[in-house]
């Protein structure tokens, strides 16, 4: 089962992880969302780290290594940590993605690398992961490629 867990208040993620203990946790970033209820960006980081803290020794944290706050979460992980991103010190980098991603924007590569890490943690091969990535369908009306004038893409 794949779950996206969100939090608005401190303790939300710890409670969700108690009901649905993760075996693979993917952390994409730490941003100033809900700072008003978490008190600070450090509070946001602490709350998101609950997804990593909840892993046991057999669990895998897939961490955006380009985000320093996410990278720090490896320190609270009892299991394995895998870093993804564009910098050279990450375990998973864009060269692993051979699929023609049907998504727009530079962030699509990071999204694909996060998915790649989850697939790898679950025992999938490079070929299986890339075949799955090639089948991504953008949500209707969002980030779809549109044909423009003279062969351009919007």
PyMOL CGO cylinders between C-alpha atoms (Angstrom):
from pymol import cmd
from pymol.cgo import CYLINDER

trace = [
    CYLINDER, 0.00, 0.00, 0.00, 1.28, 3.47, -0.86, 0.3, 1, 1, 1, 1, 1, 1,
    CYLINDER, 1.28, 3.47, -0.86, 0.15, 6.27, 1.42, 0.3, 1, 1, 1, 1, 1, 1,
    CYLINDER, 0.15, 6.27, 1.42, 0.80, 9.98, 1.26, 0.3, 1, 1, 1, 1, 1, 1,
    CYLINDER, 0.80, 9.98, 1.26, 0.86, 11.28, 4.80, 0.3, 1, 1, 1, 1, 1, 1,
    CYLINDER, 0.86, 11.28, 4.80, 0.43, 14.93, 5.63, 0.3, 1, 1, 1, 1, 1, 1,
    CYLINDER, 0.43, 14.93, 5.63, 0.46, 16.88, 8.84, 0.3, 1, 1, 1, 1, 1, 1,
    CYLINDER, 0.46, 16.88, 8.84, -0.93, 20.15, 10.06, 0.3, 1, 1, 1, 1, 1, 1,
    CYLINDER, -0.93, 20.15, 10.06, -0.22, 19.76, 13.77, 0.3, 1, 1, 1, 1, 1, 1,
    CYLINDER, -0.22, 19.76, 13.77, 2.73, 18.42, 15.74, 0.3, 1, 1, 1, 1, 1, 1,
    CYLINDER, 2.73, 18.42, 15.74, 2.21, 14.71, 16.36, 0.3, 1, 1, 1, 1, 1, 1,
    CYLINDER, 2.21, 14.71, 16.36, 0.01, 14.07, 13.31, 0.3, 1, 1, 1, 1, 1, 1,
    CYLINDER, 0.01, 14.07, 13.31, 2.62, 11.98, 11.50, 0.3, 1, 1, 1, 1, 1, 1,
    CYLINDER, 2.62, 11.98, 11.50, 3.61, 10.00, 14.59, 0.3, 1, 1, 1, 1, 1, 1,
    CYLINDER, 3.61, 10.00, 14.59, -0.04, 9.07, 15.04, 0.3, 1, 1, 1, 1, 1, 1,
    CYLINDER, -0.04, 9.07, 15.04, -0.46, 8.10, 11.37, 0.3, 1, 1, 1, 1, 1, 1,
    CYLINDER, -0.46, 8.10, 11.37, 2.72, 5.99, 11.48, 0.3, 1, 1, 1, 1, 1, 1,
    CYLINDER, 2.72, 5.99, 11.48, 1.39, 4.17, 14.56, 0.3, 1, 1, 1, 1, 1, 1,
    CYLINDER, 1.39, 4.17, 14.56, -1.67, 3.14, 12.52, 0.3, 1, 1, 1, 1, 1, 1,
    CYLINDER, -1.67, 3.14, 12.52, 0.25, 2.48, 9.30, 0.3, 1, 1, 1, 1, 1, 1,
    CYLINDER, 0.25, 2.48, 9.30, 3.90, 1.65, 10.09, 0.3, 1, 1, 1, 1, 1, 1,
    CYLINDER, 3.90, 1.65, 10.09, 6.03, 2.38, 7.01, 0.3, 1, 1, 1, 1, 1, 1,
    CYLINDER, 6.03, 2.38, 7.01, 8.58, 0.02, 5.53, 0.3, 1, 1, 1, 1, 1, 1,
    CYLINDER, 8.58, 0.02, 5.53, 9.77, 2.64, 3.00, 0.3, 1, 1, 1, 1, 1, 1,
    CYLINDER, 9.77, 2.64, 3.00, 9.54, 6.36, 3.71, 0.3, 1, 1, 1, 1, 1, 1,
    CYLINDER, 9.54, 6.36, 3.71, 10.12, 8.98, 1.02, 0.3, 1, 1, 1, 1, 1, 1,
    CYLINDER, 10.12, 8.98, 1.02, 10.88, 12.54, 2.09, 0.3, 1, 1, 1, 1, 1, 1,
    CYLINDER, 10.88, 12.54, 2.09, 10.88, 15.06, -0.75, 0.3, 1, 1, 1, 1, 1, 1,
    CYLINDER, 10.88, 15.06, -0.75, 11.60, 18.36, 1.01, 0.3, 1, 1, 1, 1, 1, 1,
    CYLINDER, 11.60, 18.36, 1.01, 11.19, 20.52, 4.08, 0.3, 1, 1, 1, 1, 1, 1,
    CYLINDER, 11.19, 20.52, 4.08, 9.49, 23.82, 3.33, 0.3, 1, 1, 1, 1, 1, 1,
    CYLINDER, 9.49, 23.82, 3.33, 7.80, 26.48, 5.44, 0.3, 1, 1, 1, 1, 1, 1,
    CYLINDER, 7.80, 26.48, 5.44, 4.34, 24.94, 5.11, 0.3, 1, 1, 1, 1, 1, 1,
    CYLINDER, 4.34, 24.94, 5.11, 2.26, 25.17, 8.30, 0.3, 1, 1, 1, 1, 1, 1,
    CYLINDER, 2.26, 25.17, 8.30, 5.01, 27.04, 10.15, 0.3, 1, 1, 1, 1, 1, 1,
    CYLINDER, 5.01, 27.04, 10.15, 2.17, 28.71, 12.04, 0.3, 1, 1, 1, 1, 1, 1,
    CYLINDER, 2.17, 28.71, 12.04, 1.28, 25.39, 13.70, 0.3, 1, 1, 1, 1, 1, 1,
    CYLINDER, 1.28, 25.39, 13.70, 4.80, 23.89, 13.87, 0.3, 1, 1, 1, 1, 1, 1,
    CYLINDER, 4.80, 23.89, 13.87, 6.39, 27.07, 15.20, 0.3, 1, 1, 1, 1, 1, 1,
    CYLINDER, 6.39, 27.07, 15.20, 9.38, 27.14, 12.85, 0.3, 1, 1, 1, 1, 1, 1,
    CYLINDER, 9.38, 27.14, 12.85, 11.00, 25.46, 9.86, 0.3, 1, 1, 1, 1, 1, 1,
    CYLINDER, 11.00, 25.46, 9.86, 12.80, 23.27, 12.41, 0.3, 1, 1, 1, 1, 1, 1,
    CYLINDER, 12.80, 23.27, 12.41, 9.39, 22.21, 13.70, 0.3, 1, 1, 1, 1, 1, 1,
    CYLINDER, 9.39, 22.21, 13.70, 8.37, 21.23, 10.17, 0.3, 1, 1, 1, 1, 1, 1,
    CYLINDER, 8.37, 21.23, 10.17, 11.60, 19.24, 9.84, 0.3, 1, 1, 1, 1, 1, 1,
    CYLINDER, 11.60, 19.24, 9.84, 11.01, 17.51, 13.17, 0.3, 1, 1, 1, 1, 1, 1,
    CYLINDER, 11.01, 17.51, 13.17, 7.45, 16.55, 12.22, 0.3, 1, 1, 1, 1, 1, 1,
    CYLINDER, 7.45, 16.55, 12.22, 8.43, 15.21, 8.79, 0.3, 1, 1, 1, 1, 1, 1,
    CYLINDER, 8.43, 15.21, 8.79, 11.25, 13.22, 10.38, 0.3, 1, 1, 1, 1, 1, 1,
    CYLINDER, 11.25, 13.22, 10.38, 8.58, 11.11, 12.12, 0.3, 1, 1, 1, 1, 1, 1,
    CYLINDER, 8.58, 11.11, 12.12, 8.21, 9.25, 8.81, 0.3, 1, 1, 1, 1, 1, 1,
    CYLINDER, 8.21, 9.25, 8.81, 11.86, 8.21, 9.13, 0.3, 1, 1, 1, 1, 1, 1,
    CYLINDER, 11.86, 8.21, 9.13, 11.82, 7.62, 12.90, 0.3, 1, 1, 1, 1, 1, 1,
    CYLINDER, 11.82, 7.62, 12.90, 8.94, 5.15, 12.40, 0.3, 1, 1, 1, 1, 1, 1,
    CYLINDER, 8.94, 5.15, 12.40, 11.09, 2.83, 10.26, 0.3, 1, 1, 1, 1, 1, 1,
    CYLINDER, 11.09, 2.83, 10.26, 12.53, -0.27, 11.87, 0.3, 1, 1, 1, 1, 1, 1,
    CYLINDER, 12.53, -0.27, 11.87, 15.95, -1.76, 11.06, 0.3, 1, 1, 1, 1, 1, 1,
    CYLINDER, 15.95, -1.76, 11.06, 14.58, -3.40, 7.92, 0.3, 1, 1, 1, 1, 1, 1,
    CYLINDER, 14.58, -3.40, 7.92, 13.07, -0.13, 6.65, 0.3, 1, 1, 1, 1, 1, 1,
    CYLINDER, 13.07, -0.13, 6.65, 14.47, 2.23, 4.04, 0.3, 1, 1, 1, 1, 1, 1,
    CYLINDER, 14.47, 2.23, 4.04, 14.37, 6.01, 4.02, 0.3, 1, 1, 1, 1, 1, 1,
    CYLINDER, 14.37, 6.01, 4.02, 14.49, 7.56, 0.55, 0.3, 1, 1, 1, 1, 1, 1,
    CYLINDER, 14.49, 7.56, 0.55, 15.77, 11.07, 1.23, 0.3, 1, 1, 1, 1, 1, 1,
    CYLINDER, 15.77, 11.07, 1.23, 16.18, 14.09, -1.04, 0.3, 1, 1, 1, 1, 1, 1,
    CYLINDER, 16.18, 14.09, -1.04, 19.91, 14.56, -0.59, 0.3, 1, 1, 1, 1, 1, 1,
    CYLINDER, 19.91, 14.56, -0.59, 19.77, 17.99, -2.25, 0.3, 1, 1, 1, 1, 1, 1,
    CYLINDER, 19.77, 17.99, -2.25, 17.72, 19.32, 0.70, 0.3, 1, 1, 1, 1, 1, 1,
    CYLINDER, 17.72, 19.32, 0.70, 20.01, 19.70, 3.76, 0.3, 1, 1, 1, 1, 1, 1,
    CYLINDER, 20.01, 19.70, 3.76, 17.10, 19.39, 6.21, 0.3, 1, 1, 1, 1, 1, 1,
    CYLINDER, 17.10, 19.39, 6.21, 15.97, 16.14, 4.61, 0.3, 1, 1, 1, 1, 1, 1,
    CYLINDER, 15.97, 16.14, 4.61, 19.54, 14.79, 4.44, 0.3, 1, 1, 1, 1, 1, 1,
    CYLINDER, 19.54, 14.79, 4.44, 19.86, 15.26, 8.22, 0.3, 1, 1, 1, 1, 1, 1,
    CYLINDER, 19.86, 15.26, 8.22, 16.98, 12.82, 8.78, 0.3, 1, 1, 1, 1, 1, 1,
    CYLINDER, 16.98, 12.82, 8.78, 19.32, 9.87, 8.19, 0.3, 1, 1, 1, 1, 1, 1,
    CYLINDER, 19.32, 9.87, 8.19, 20.58, 10.49, 11.74, 0.3, 1, 1, 1, 1, 1, 1,
    CYLINDER, 20.58, 10.49, 11.74, 17.22, 9.37, 13.19, 0.3, 1, 1, 1, 1, 1, 1,
    CYLINDER, 17.22, 9.37, 13.19, 16.86, 6.32, 10.97, 0.3, 1, 1, 1, 1, 1, 1,
    CYLINDER, 16.86, 6.32, 10.97, 17.47, 2.85, 12.39, 0.3, 1, 1, 1, 1, 1, 1,
    CYLINDER, 17.47, 2.85, 12.39, 17.26, 1.35, 8.90, 0.3, 1, 1, 1, 1, 1, 1,
    CYLINDER, 17.26, 1.35, 8.90, 18.91, 2.11, 5.58, 0.3, 1, 1, 1, 1, 1, 1,
    CYLINDER, 18.91, 2.11, 5.58, 19.05, 5.63, 4.10, 0.3, 1, 1, 1, 1, 1, 1,
    CYLINDER, 19.05, 5.63, 4.10, 19.29, 6.26, 0.36, 0.3, 1, 1, 1, 1, 1, 1,
    CYLINDER, 19.29, 6.26, 0.36, 19.87, 9.78, -0.97, 0.3, 1, 1, 1, 1, 1, 1,
    CYLINDER, 19.87, 9.78, -0.97, 18.50, 10.95, -4.31, 0.3, 1, 1, 1, 1, 1, 1,
    CYLINDER, 18.50, 10.95, -4.31, 19.05, 14.18, -6.18, 0.3, 1, 1, 1, 1, 1, 1,
    CYLINDER, 19.05, 14.18, -6.18, 21.19, 15.98, -8.70, 0.3, 1, 1, 1, 1, 1, 1,
    CYLINDER, 21.19, 15.98, -8.70, 24.38, 16.52, -6.67, 0.3, 1, 1, 1, 1, 1, 1,
    CYLINDER, 24.38, 16.52, -6.67, 27.25, 14.06, -7.01, 0.3, 1, 1, 1, 1, 1, 1,
    CYLINDER, 27.25, 14.06, -7.01, 27.12, 12.86, -3.41, 0.3, 1, 1, 1, 1, 1, 1,
    CYLINDER, 27.12, 12.86, -3.41, 23.68, 11.27, -3.85, 0.3, 1, 1, 1, 1, 1, 1,
    CYLINDER, 23.68, 11.27, -3.85, 23.19, 7.53, -4.30, 0.3, 1, 1, 1, 1, 1, 1,
    CYLINDER, 23.19, 7.53, -4.30, 20.50, 7.95, -6.98, 0.3, 1, 1, 1, 1, 1, 1,
    CYLINDER, 20.50, 7.95, -6.98, 21.13, 10.55, -9.70, 0.3, 1, 1, 1, 1, 1, 1,
    CYLINDER, 21.13, 10.55, -9.70, 19.38, 11.52, -12.95, 0.3, 1, 1, 1, 1, 1, 1,
    CYLINDER, 19.38, 11.52, -12.95, 21.51, 9.20, -15.12, 0.3, 1, 1, 1, 1, 1, 1,
    CYLINDER, 21.51, 9.20, -15.12, 19.51, 6.25, -13.70, 0.3, 1, 1, 1, 1, 1, 1,
    CYLINDER, 19.51, 6.25, -13.70, 16.33, 7.52, -15.35, 0.3, 1, 1, 1, 1, 1, 1,
    CYLINDER, 16.33, 7.52, -15.35, 16.20, 6.24, -18.92, 0.3, 1, 1, 1, 1, 1, 1,
    CYLINDER, 16.20, 6.24, -18.92, 12.42, 6.60, -19.31, 0.3, 1, 1, 1, 1, 1, 1,
    CYLINDER, 12.42, 6.60, -19.31, 11.01, 9.46, -21.34, 0.3, 1, 1, 1, 1, 1, 1,
    CYLINDER, 11.01, 9.46, -21.34, 9.15, 11.17, -18.51, 0.3, 1, 1, 1, 1, 1, 1,
    CYLINDER, 9.15, 11.17, -18.51, 5.77, 12.51, -19.61, 0.3, 1, 1, 1, 1, 1, 1,
    CYLINDER, 5.77, 12.51, -19.61, 5.96, 15.34, -17.03, 0.3, 1, 1, 1, 1, 1, 1,
    CYLINDER, 5.96, 15.34, -17.03, 6.93, 18.97, -17.40, 0.3, 1, 1, 1, 1, 1, 1,
    CYLINDER, 6.93, 18.97, -17.40, 9.41, 20.84, -15.24, 0.3, 1, 1, 1, 1, 1, 1,
    CYLINDER, 9.41, 20.84, -15.24, 12.79, 20.18, -13.70, 0.3, 1, 1, 1, 1, 1, 1,
    CYLINDER, 12.79, 20.18, -13.70, 11.15, 18.79, -10.57, 0.3, 1, 1, 1, 1, 1, 1,
    CYLINDER, 11.15, 18.79, -10.57, 9.96, 15.79, -12.61, 0.3, 1, 1, 1, 1, 1, 1,
    CYLINDER, 9.96, 15.79, -12.61, 13.45, 14.27, -12.39, 0.3, 1, 1, 1, 1, 1, 1,
    CYLINDER, 13.45, 14.27, -12.39, 13.44, 14.53, -8.59, 0.3, 1, 1, 1, 1, 1, 1,
    CYLINDER, 13.44, 14.53, -8.59, 9.97, 12.98, -8.48, 0.3, 1, 1, 1, 1, 1, 1,
    CYLINDER, 9.97, 12.98, -8.48, 11.18, 10.15, -10.71, 0.3, 1, 1, 1, 1, 1, 1,
    CYLINDER, 11.18, 10.15, -10.71, 14.27, 9.62, -8.55, 0.3, 1, 1, 1, 1, 1, 1,
    CYLINDER, 14.27, 9.62, -8.55, 12.14, 9.41, -5.40, 0.3, 1, 1, 1, 1, 1, 1,
    CYLINDER, 12.14, 9.41, -5.40, 9.96, 6.80, -7.10, 0.3, 1, 1, 1, 1, 1, 1,
    CYLINDER, 9.96, 6.80, -7.10, 13.08, 5.02, -8.35, 0.3, 1, 1, 1, 1, 1, 1,
    CYLINDER, 13.08, 5.02, -8.35, 14.37, 4.78, -4.78, 0.3, 1, 1, 1, 1, 1, 1,
    CYLINDER, 14.37, 4.78, -4.78, 11.09, 3.37, -3.53, 0.3, 1, 1, 1, 1, 1, 1,
    CYLINDER, 11.09, 3.37, -3.53, 11.02, 0.81, -6.34, 0.3, 1, 1, 1, 1, 1, 1,
    CYLINDER, 11.02, 0.81, -6.34, 14.59, -0.19, -5.65, 0.3, 1, 1, 1, 1, 1, 1,
    CYLINDER, 14.59, -0.19, -5.65, 13.85, -0.56, -1.92, 0.3, 1, 1, 1, 1, 1, 1,
    CYLINDER, 13.85, -0.56, -1.92, 11.01, -2.92, -2.84, 0.3, 1, 1, 1, 1, 1, 1,
    CYLINDER, 11.01, -2.92, -2.84, 13.28, -5.10, -4.99, 0.3, 1, 1, 1, 1, 1, 1,
    CYLINDER, 13.28, -5.10, -4.99, 12.45, -3.82, -8.47, 0.3, 1, 1, 1, 1, 1, 1,
    CYLINDER, 12.45, -3.82, -8.47, 15.08, -3.80, -11.22, 0.3, 1, 1, 1, 1, 1, 1,
    CYLINDER, 15.08, -3.80, -11.22, 16.25, -0.73, -13.14, 0.3, 1, 1, 1, 1, 1, 1,
    CYLINDER, 16.25, -0.73, -13.14, 14.31, -1.91, -16.20, 0.3, 1, 1, 1, 1, 1, 1,
    CYLINDER, 14.31, -1.91, -16.20, 11.10, -2.45, -14.20, 0.3, 1, 1, 1, 1, 1, 1,
    CYLINDER, 11.10, -2.45, -14.20, 11.36, 0.96, -12.55, 0.3, 1, 1, 1, 1, 1, 1,
    CYLINDER, 11.36, 0.96, -12.55, 12.00, 2.80, -15.80, 0.3, 1, 1, 1, 1, 1, 1,
    CYLINDER, 12.00, 2.80, -15.80, 9.17, 0.93, -17.54, 0.3, 1, 1, 1, 1, 1, 1,
    CYLINDER, 9.17, 0.93, -17.54, 6.84, 2.08, -14.77, 0.3, 1, 1, 1, 1, 1, 1,
    CYLINDER, 6.84, 2.08, -14.77, 8.09, 5.67, -14.94, 0.3, 1, 1, 1, 1, 1, 1,
    CYLINDER, 8.09, 5.67, -14.94, 7.41, 5.74, -18.68, 0.3, 1, 1, 1, 1, 1, 1,
    CYLINDER, 7.41, 5.74, -18.68, 3.74, 4.97, -17.95, 0.3, 1, 1, 1, 1, 1, 1,
    CYLINDER, 3.74, 4.97, -17.95, 3.16, 7.97, -15.69, 0.3, 1, 1, 1, 1, 1, 1,
    CYLINDER, 3.16, 7.97, -15.69, 0.08, 9.92, -16.70, 0.3, 1, 1, 1, 1, 1, 1,
    CYLINDER, 0.08, 9.92, -16.70, -0.15, 13.54, -15.61, 0.3, 1, 1, 1, 1, 1, 1,
    CYLINDER, -0.15, 13.54, -15.61, -3.27, 14.52, -13.74, 0.3, 1, 1, 1, 1, 1, 1,
    CYLINDER, -3.27, 14.52, -13.74, -5.91, 15.84, -16.14, 0.3, 1, 1, 1, 1, 1, 1,
    CYLINDER, -5.91, 15.84, -16.14, -5.41, 19.54, -16.72, 0.3, 1, 1, 1, 1, 1, 1,
    CYLINDER, -5.41, 19.54, -16.72, -2.09, 19.74, -14.87, 0.3, 1, 1, 1, 1, 1, 1,
    CYLINDER, -2.09, 19.74, -14.87, 1.41, 19.83, -16.34, 0.3, 1, 1, 1, 1, 1, 1,
    CYLINDER, 1.41, 19.83, -16.34, 0.33, 18.31, -19.63, 0.3, 1, 1, 1, 1, 1, 1,
    CYLINDER, 0.33, 18.31, -19.63, 2.39, 18.92, -22.75, 0.3, 1, 1, 1, 1, 1, 1,
    CYLINDER, 2.39, 18.92, -22.75, 0.49, 21.02, -25.25, 0.3, 1, 1, 1, 1, 1, 1,
    CYLINDER, 0.49, 21.02, -25.25, 1.46, 21.55, -28.87, 0.3, 1, 1, 1, 1, 1, 1,
    CYLINDER, 1.46, 21.55, -28.87, 2.28, 25.10, -29.75, 0.3, 1, 1, 1, 1, 1, 1,
    CYLINDER, 2.28, 25.10, -29.75, 3.04, 27.12, -32.83, 0.3, 1, 1, 1, 1, 1, 1,
    CYLINDER, 3.04, 27.12, -32.83, 5.81, 25.85, -35.13, 0.3, 1, 1, 1, 1, 1, 1,
    CYLINDER, 5.81, 25.85, -35.13, 6.34, 22.61, -33.17, 0.3, 1, 1, 1, 1, 1, 1,
    CYLINDER, 6.34, 22.61, -33.17, 6.85, 24.29, -29.81, 0.3, 1, 1, 1, 1, 1, 1,
    CYLINDER, 6.85, 24.29, -29.81, 5.65, 22.76, -26.57, 0.3, 1, 1, 1, 1, 1, 1,
    CYLINDER, 5.65, 22.76, -26.57, 3.78, 24.58, -23.81, 0.3, 1, 1, 1, 1, 1, 1,
]
cmd.load_cgo(trace, "trace")
